[in-house]
Amino acid sequence: MSIGRILVAAVISSLAVAWSASAEEKAPASAGKAVYERDCAQCHGSQGKGDGEEAVYVTPQPQDFTTGVLDKQTDEFLASVIAKGGLANGLPESMPAFPKLSKSEIQGVVAYIRQLGKASGKKATPAPDAGRR
């Protein structure tokens, strides 16, 4: 095989890997939607506005993801809040822990709630209750 063919094969192989990786990056948000709908929407609402059917029973109100507040948080922090709950992360104890979710499920939920936040197009503004999550 000539050097030219080897280089072409290497480039094609690299492009295939890059395309595969970008496809995998998009998959978690869609996978996270099902987990979000099952475990999160009752408080945070189907659109992530903090207006789920159980939100009226939660103090402080569940976080509204559409305000842009997620832009200020790392994926690692959000994953920790989901896995360990609010109290373990300096947030209200009303945010429960979901320790039985797998790492990939948590990553999917993080990707999905970020998608909900971006869908609104709003920018983060300082909230009167900065401790609310």
Backbone as JSON Lines, residues from 0, in Angstrom:
{"i":0,"aa":"M","n":[0.85,-1.17,0.0],"ca":[0.0,0.0,0.0],"c":[0.9,1.23,0.0]}
{"i":1,"aa":"S","n":[0.57,2.22,-0.81],"ca":[1.38,3.42,-0.92],"c":[1.14,4.35,0.27]}
{"i":2,"aa":"I","n":[2.09,5.26,0.47],"ca":[1.97,6.24,1.55],"c":[0.7,7.07,1.38]}
{"i":3,"aa":"G","n":[0.39,7.44,0.13],"ca":[-0.82,8.23,-0.14],"c":[-2.07,7.51,0.3]}
{"i":4,"aa":"R","n":[-2.16,6.23,-0.01],"ca":[-3.35,5.45,0.38],"c":[-3.43,5.29,1.89]}
{"i":5,"aa":"I","n":[-2.3,5.14,2.52],"ca":[-2.26,5.02,3.98],"c":[-2.77,6.32,4.62]}
{"i":6,"aa":"L","n":[-2.3,7.47,4.07],"ca":[-2.76,8.76,4.59],"c":[-4.25,8.95,4.39]}
{"i":7,"aa":"V","n":[-4.76,8.59,3.2],"ca":[-6.19,8.71,2.93],"c":[-6.99,7.82,3.88]}
{"i":8,"aa":"A","n":[-6.51,6.6,4.09],"ca":[-7.2,5.7,5.01],"c":[-7.19,6.25,6.43]}
{"i":9,"aa":"A","n":[-6.08,6.85,6.84],"ca":[-5.98,7.43,8.18],"c":[-6.95,8.61,8.34]}
{"i":10,"aa":"V","n":[-7.05,9.44,7.31],"ca":[-7.95,10.59,7.36],"c":[-9.4,10.12,7.44]}
{"i":11,"aa":"I","n":[-9.75,9.15,6.6],"ca":[-11.13,8.63,6.6],"c":[-11.44,8.0,7.96]}
{"i":12,"aa":"S","n":[-10.49,7.26,8.5],"ca":[-10.69,6.64,9.8],"c":[-10.87,7.7,10.89]}
{"i":13,"aa":"S","n":[-10.08,8.76,10.84],"ca":[-10.2,9.85,11.83],"c":[-11.55,10.54,11.72]}
{"i":14,"aa":"L","n":[-12.01,10.78,10.51],"ca":[-13.31,11.42,10.31],"c":[-14.44,10.54,10.84]}
{"i":15,"aa":"A","n":[-14.33,9.24,10.63],"ca":[-15.35,8.33,11.12],"c":[-15.4,8.34,12.64]}
{"i":16,"aa":"V","n":[-14.24,8.37,13.28],"ca":[-14.19,8.41,14.74],"c":[-14.77,9.73,15.24]}
{"i":17,"aa":"A","n":[-14.42,10.84,14.6],"ca":[-14.94,12.15,15.01],"c":[-16.45,12.21,14.84]}
{"i":18,"aa":"W","n":[-16.97,11.7,13.73],"ca":[-18.41,11.7,13.52],"c":[-19.09,10.84,14.57]}
{"i":19,"aa":"S","n":[-18.52,9.69,14.87],"ca":[-19.09,8.79,15.88],"c":[-19.11,9.46,17.24]}
{"i":20,"aa":"A","n":[-18.03,10.16,17.6],"ca":[-17.96,10.83,18.9],"c":[-19.01,11.93,19.0]}
{"i":21,"aa":"S","n":[-19.2,12.7,17.92],"ca":[-20.19,13.77,17.99],"c":[-21.6,13.2,18.06]}
{"i":22,"aa":"A","n":[-21.85,12.08,17.44],"ca":[-23.16,11.44,17.53],"c":[-23.42,10.96,18.95]}
{"i":23,"aa":"E","n":[-22.37,10.44,19.62],"ca":[-22.52,9.98,20.99],"c":[-22.78,11.14,21.94]}
{"i":24,"aa":"E","n":[-22.18,12.32,21.67],"ca":[-22.38,13.47,22.53],"c":[-23.83,13.93,22.49]}
{"i":25,"aa":"K","n":[-24.51,13.77,21.38],"ca":[-25.9,14.18,21.27],"c":[-26.84,13.15,21.87]}
{"i":26,"aa":"A","n":[-26.46,11.91,21.91],"ca":[-27.33,10.85,22.4],"c":[-27.72,11.01,23.86]}
{"i":27,"aa":"P","n":[-26.81,11.44,24.76],"ca":[-27.21,11.5,26.16],"c":[-28.42,12.39,26.44]}
{"i":28,"aa":"A","n":[-28.57,13.52,25.73],"ca":[-29.72,14.4,25.98],"c":[-31.02,13.68,25.69]}
{"i":29,"aa":"S","n":[-31.06,12.94,24.61],"ca":[-32.3,12.21,24.29],"c":[-32.53,11.07,25.28]}
{"i":30,"aa":"A","n":[-31.46,10.43,25.71],"ca":[-31.59,9.38,26.72],"c":[-31.97,9.99,28.07]}
{"i":31,"aa":"G","n":[-31.45,11.18,28.35],"ca":[-31.73,11.86,29.61],"c":[-33.17,12.32,29.72]}
{"i":32,"aa":"K","n":[-33.83,12.53,28.58],"ca":[-35.21,13.0,28.59],"c":[-36.12,12.01,29.32]}
{"i":33,"aa":"A","n":[-35.97,10.73,29.05],"ca":[-36.82,9.72,29.7],"c":[-36.6,9.7,31.21]}
{"i":34,"aa":"V","n":[-35.35,9.8,31.65],"ca":[-35.05,9.83,33.08],"c":[-35.62,11.11,33.69]}
{"i":35,"aa":"Y","n":[-35.43,12.24,33.01],"ca":[-35.96,13.51,33.49],"c":[-37.48,13.44,33.65]}
{"i":36,"aa":"E","n":[-38.15,12.93,32.64],"ca":[-39.62,12.84,32.71],"c":[-40.07,11.94,33.85]}
{"i":37,"aa":"R","n":[-39.32,10.89,34.12],"ca":[-39.67,9.94,35.18],"c":[-39.36,10.5,36.57]}
{"i":38,"aa":"D","n":[-38.17,11.12,36.74],"ca":[-37.69,11.47,38.07],"c":[-37.67,12.97,38.41]}
{"i":39,"aa":"C","n":[-37.76,13.83,37.42],"ca":[-37.54,15.26,37.67],"c":[-38.73,16.16,37.34]}
{"i":40,"aa":"A","n":[-39.47,15.8,36.31],"ca":[-40.53,16.67,35.8],"c":[-41.62,16.96,36.82]}
{"i":41,"aa":"Q","n":[-41.88,16.04,37.74],"ca":[-42.96,16.29,38.71],"c":[-42.67,17.53,39.55]}
{"i":42,"aa":"C","n":[-41.41,17.89,39.74],"ca":[-41.07,19.12,40.46],"c":[-40.62,20.24,39.52]}
{"i":43,"aa":"H","n":[-39.7,19.91,38.62],"ca":[-39.13,20.93,37.74],"c":[-40.0,21.25,36.52]}
{"i":44,"aa":"G","n":[-41.01,20.45,36.26],"ca":[-41.91,20.7,35.13],"c":[-41.4,20.12,33.83]}
{"i":45,"aa":"S","n":[-42.31,19.84,32.93],"ca":[-41.93,19.19,31.66],"c":[-41.02,20.06,30.81]}
{"i":46,"aa":"Q","n":[-41.1,21.38,30.96],"ca":[-40.24,22.29,30.19],"c":[-39.1,22.85,31.03]}
{"i":47,"aa":"G","n":[-38.96,22.36,32.28],"ca":[-37.87,22.79,33.15],"c":[-38.08,24.15,33.78]}
{"i":48,"aa":"K","n":[-39.32,24.6,33.9],"ca":[-39.61,25.93,34.43],"c":[-39.86,25.96,35.94]}
{"i":49,"aa":"G","n":[-39.67,24.81,36.61],"ca":[-39.88,24.77,38.05],"c":[-41.34,24.75,38.44]}
{"i":50,"aa":"D","n":[-42.19,24.33,37.5],"ca":[-43.63,24.4,37.71],"c":[-44.32,23.04,37.61]}
{"i":51,"aa":"G","n":[-43.63,21.99,38.02],"ca":[-44.22,20.66,37.98],"c":[-45.38,20.55,38.96]}
{"i":52,"aa":"E","n":[-46.18,19.5,38.83],"ca":[-47.37,19.35,39.66],"c":[-47.05,19.25,41.16]}
{"i":53,"aa":"E","n":[-45.86,18.81,41.5],"ca":[-45.46,18.71,42.91],"c":[-44.75,19.97,43.41]}
{"i":54,"aa":"A","n":[-44.46,20.91,42.54],"ca":[-43.69,22.11,42.89],"c":[-44.36,22.93,44.0]}
{"i":55,"aa":"V","n":[-45.67,22.93,44.04],"ca":[-46.37,23.73,45.06],"c":[-46.11,23.21,46.48]}
{"i":56,"aa":"Y","n":[-45.64,21.97,46.6],"ca":[-45.37,21.38,47.9],"c":[-43.9,21.49,48.3]}
{"i":57,"aa":"V","n":[-43.09,22.11,47.46],"ca":[-41.64,22.16,47.69],"c":[-41.22,23.58,48.06]}
{"i":58,"aa":"T","n":[-40.44,23.69,49.15],"ca":[-39.9,24.97,49.57],"c":[-38.4,24.82,49.74]}
{"i":59,"aa":"P","n":[-37.61,25.67,49.09],"ca":[-38.02,26.67,48.11],"c":[-38.48,26.02,46.81]}
{"i":60,"aa":"Q","n":[-39.11,26.81,45.98],"ca":[-39.6,26.31,44.68],"c":[-38.47,25.64,43.91]}
{"i":61,"aa":"P","n":[-38.77,24.59,43.15],"ca":[-37.74,23.95,42.32],"c":[-37.14,24.95,41.33]}
{"i":62,"aa":"Q","n":[-35.9,24.73,40.99],"ca":[-35.18,25.63,40.09],"c":[-35.82,25.66,38.71]}
{"i":63,"aa":"D","n":[-35.9,26.85,38.16],"ca":[-36.36,27.07,36.79],"c":[-35.12,27.06,35.9]}
{"i":64,"aa":"F","n":[-34.95,26.01,35.12],"ca":[-33.76,25.87,34.27],"c":[-33.75,26.84,33.1]}
{"i":65,"aa":"T","n":[-34.9,27.42,32.78],"ca":[-34.99,28.28,31.6],"c":[-34.48,29.7,31.86]}
{"i":66,"aa":"T","n":[-34.06,29.99,33.08],"ca":[-33.57,31.34,33.41],"c":[-32.11,31.54,33.02]}
{"i":67,"aa":"G","n":[-31.43,30.49,32.6],"ca":[-30.01,30.59,32.28],"c":[-29.11,30.25,33.45]}
{"i":68,"aa":"V","n":[-29.69,29.87,34.57],"ca":[-28.91,29.59,35.78],"c":[-27.92,28.43,35.57]}
{"i":69,"aa":"L","n":[-28.24,27.53,34.68],"ca":[-27.35,26.38,34.46],"c":[-26.05,26.79,33.79]}
{"i":70,"aa":"D","n":[-26.05,27.93,33.11],"ca":[-24.84,28.4,32.45],"c":[-23.72,28.67,33.44]}
{"i":71,"aa":"K","n":[-24.07,28.9,34.7],"ca":[-23.1,29.21,35.73],"c":[-22.57,27.97,36.45]}
{"i":72,"aa":"Q","n":[-23.09,26.8,36.11],"ca":[-22.73,25.56,36.81],"c":[-21.99,24.61,35.88]}
{"i":73,"aa":"T","n":[-21.05,23.86,36.45],"ca":[-20.34,22.85,35.68],"c":[-21.18,21.59,35.59]}
{"i":74,"aa":"D","n":[-20.89,20.76,34.6],"ca":[-21.57,19.47,34.47],"c":[-21.31,18.62,35.71]}
{"i":75,"aa":"E","n":[-20.09,18.7,36.25],"ca":[-19.74,17.89,37.42],"c":[-20.59,18.29,38.62]}
{"i":76,"aa":"F","n":[-20.79,19.6,38.81],"ca":[-21.62,20.06,39.92],"c":[-23.06,19.59,39.75]}
{"i":77,"aa":"L","n":[-23.61,19.76,38.56],"ca":[-24.98,19.34,38.31],"c":[-25.14,17.83,38.53]}
{"i":78,"aa":"A","n":[-24.15,17.06,38.08],"ca":[-24.19,15.6,38.27],"c":[-24.17,15.26,39.76]}
{"i":79,"aa":"S","n":[-23.37,15.99,40.52],"ca":[-23.3,15.74,41.96],"c":[-24.62,16.08,42.64]}
{"i":80,"aa":"V","n":[-25.26,17.15,42.22],"ca":[-26.56,17.53,42.79],"c":[-27.59,16.43,42.5]}
{"i":81,"aa":"I","n":[-27.57,15.91,41.29],"ca":[-28.52,14.85,40.93],"c":[-28.23,13.58,41.73]}
{"i":82,"aa":"A","n":[-26.98,13.19,41.8],"ca":[-26.63,11.93,42.47],"c":[-26.73,12.02,44.0]}
{"i":83,"aa":"K","n":[-26.26,13.15,44.57],"ca":[-26.15,13.25,46.03],"c":[-27.2,14.15,46.68]}
{"i":84,"aa":"G","n":[-27.95,14.88,45.87],"ca":[-28.98,15.76,46.41],"c":[-28.47,17.15,46.74]}
{"i":85,"aa":"G","n":[-29.41,18.03,47.05],"ca":[-29.07,19.42,47.31],"c":[-28.24,19.62,48.56]}
{"i":86,"aa":"L","n":[-28.65,19.01,49.66],"ca":[-27.98,19.22,50.93],"c":[-26.49,18.9,50.87]}
{"i":87,"aa":"A","n":[-26.12,17.85,50.18],"ca":[-24.72,17.45,50.05],"c":[-23.91,18.42,49.19]}
{"i":88,"aa":"N","n":[-24.59,19.34,48.51],"ca":[-23.92,20.28,47.62],"c":[-24.17,21.74,48.01]}
{"i":89,"aa":"G","n":[-24.57,21.97,49.26],"ca":[-24.79,23.32,49.72],"c":[-26.07,23.96,49.2]}
{"i":90,"aa":"L","n":[-27.0,23.14,48.79],"ca":[-28.28,23.61,48.27],"c":[-29.4,23.11,49.18]}
{"i":91,"aa":"P","n":[-30.62,23.57,48.95],"ca":[-31.74,23.13,49.8],"c":[-31.92,21.61,49.8]}
{"i":92,"aa":"E","n":[-32.32,21.09,50.94],"ca":[-32.54,19.66,51.07],"c":[-33.76,19.19,50.3]}
{"i":93,"aa":"S","n":[-34.56,20.13,49.81],"ca":[-35.74,19.74,49.03],"c":[-35.36,19.09,47.7]}
{"i":94,"aa":"M","n":[-34.11,19.29,47.26],"ca":[-33.63,18.59,46.06],"c":[-33.14,17.22,46.52]}
{"i":95,"aa":"P","n":[-33.89,16.15,46.17],"ca":[-33.51,14.81,46.64],"c":[-32.32,14.25,45.87]}
{"i":96,"aa":"A","n":[-31.71,13.24,46.46],"ca":[-30.62,12.52,45.81],"c":[-31.19,11.38,44.96]}
{"i":97,"aa":"F","n":[-30.5,11.07,43.89],"ca":[-30.88,9.93,43.03],"c":[-29.66,9.02,42.88]}
{"i":98,"aa":"P","n":[-29.26,8.37,43.97],"ca":[-28.03,7.57,43.96],"c":[-28.09,6.31,43.09]}
{"i":99,"aa":"K","n":[-29.29,5.87,42.74],"ca":[-29.4,4.65,41.94],"c":[-29.26,4.89,40.45]}
{"i":100,"aa":"L","n":[-29.21,6.15,40.03],"ca":[-29.01,6.43,38.6],"c":[-27.57,6.12,38.22]}
{"i":101,"aa":"S","n":[-27.39,5.56,37.05],"ca":[-26.04,5.28,36.57],"c":[-25.37,6.58,36.14]}
{"i":102,"aa":"K","n":[-24.06,6.53,35.99],"ca":[-23.31,7.71,35.55],"c":[-23.82,8.19,34.2]}
{"i":103,"aa":"S","n":[-24.11,7.27,33.29],"ca":[-24.58,7.68,31.97],"c":[-25.99,8.26,32.04]}
{"i":104,"aa":"E","n":[-26.83,7.77,32.94],"ca":[-28.16,8.36,33.11],"c":[-28.05,9.79,33.63]}
{"i":105,"aa":"I","n":[-27.16,9.98,34.6],"ca":[-26.96,11.32,35.16],"c":[-26.42,12.26,34.09]}
{"i":106,"aa":"Q","n":[-25.45,11.81,33.31],"ca":[-24.91,12.65,32.23],"c":[-26.0,13.0,31.23]}
{"i":107,"aa":"G","n":[-26.89,12.05,30.96],"ca":[-28.0,12.31,30.06],"c":[-28.95,13.36,30.61]}
{"i":108,"aa":"V","n":[-29.23,13.29,31.91],"ca":[-30.11,14.28,32.53],"c":[-29.45,15.66,32.5]}
{"i":109,"aa":"V","n":[-28.17,15.72,32.8],"ca":[-27.45,17.0,32.75],"c":[-27.54,17.58,31.33]}
{"i":110,"aa":"A","n":[-27.29,16.77,30.33],"ca":[-27.38,17.24,28.95],"c":[-28.8,17.7,28.62]}
{"i":111,"aa":"Y","n":[-29.78,16.97,29.1],"ca":[-31.18,17.31,28.8],"c":[-31.59,18.61,29.5]}
{"i":112,"aa":"I","n":[-31.23,18.81,30.76],"ca":[-31.63,20.04,31.42],"c":[-30.89,21.24,30.82]}
{"i":113,"aa":"R","n":[-29.67,21.02,30.35],"ca":[-28.98,22.11,29.64],"c":[-29.73,22.45,28.35]}
{"i":114,"aa":"Q","n":[-30.22,21.44,27.68],"ca":[-31.01,21.65,26.46],"c":[-32.29,22.43,26.77]}
{"i":115,"aa":"L","n":[-32.95,22.11,27.88],"ca":[-34.14,22.85,28.3],"c":[-33.78,24.32,28.56]}
{"i":116,"aa":"G","n":[-32.65,24.53,29.2],"ca":[-32.22,25.89,29.5],"c":[-31.91,26.69,28.26]}
{"i":117,"aa":"K","n":[-31.3,26.06,27.27],"ca":[-30.96,26.76,26.04],"c":[-32.19,27.01,25.17]}
{"i":118,"aa":"A","n":[-33.2,26.16,25.29],"ca":[-34.39,26.3,24.46],"c":[-35.12,27.6,24.73]}
{"i":119,"aa":"S","n":[-35.0,28.13,25.94],"ca":[-35.71,29.36,26.27],"c":[-35.04,30.59,25.69]}
{"i":120,"aa":"G","n":[-33.72,30.52,25.49],"ca":[-32.97,31.65,24.96],"c":[-32.76,32.77,25.97]}
{"i":121,"aa":"K","n":[-33.15,32.59,27.23],"ca":[-32.98,33.61,28.26],"c":[-31.57,33.58,28.8]}
{"i":122,"aa":"K","n":[-31.09,34.72,29.23],"ca":[-29.79,34.83,29.88],"c":[-30.01,34.85,31.39]}
{"i":123,"aa":"A","n":[-29.01,34.39,32.11],"ca":[-29.11,34.36,33.57],"c":[-29.16,35.78,34.12]}
{"i":124,"aa":"T","n":[-30.04,35.97,35.09],"ca":[-30.1,37.23,35.81],"c":[-30.02,36.89,37.28]}
{"i":125,"aa":"P","n":[-29.41,37.76,38.05],"ca":[-29.3,37.46,39.49],"c":[-30.69,37.33,40.11]}
{"i":126,"aa":"A","n":[-30.89,36.26,40.83],"ca":[-32.19,36.01,41.47],"c":[-32.13,36.53,42.89]}
{"i":127,"aa":"P","n":[-33.26,36.96,43.44],"ca":[-33.27,37.44,44.83],"c":[-32.86,36.34,45.8]}
{"i":128,"aa":"D","n":[-33.18,35.08,45.5],"ca":[-32.82,33.96,46.37],"c":[-31.75,33.14,45.65]}
{"i":129,"aa":"A","n":[-30.49,33.55,45.75],"ca":[-29.41,32.91,45.02],"c":[-29.18,31.48,45.47]}
{"i":130,"aa":"G","n":[-29.63,31.09,46.67],"ca":[-29.44,29.74,47.16],"c":[-30.42,28.75,46.56]}
{"i":131,"aa":"R","n":[-31.39,29.22,45.83],"ca":[-32.42,28.36,45.24],"c":[-31.86,27.59,44.08]}
{"i":132,"aa":"R","n":[-32.06,26.3,44.04],"ca":[-31.58,25.46,42.94],"c":[-32.74,24.64,42.5]}
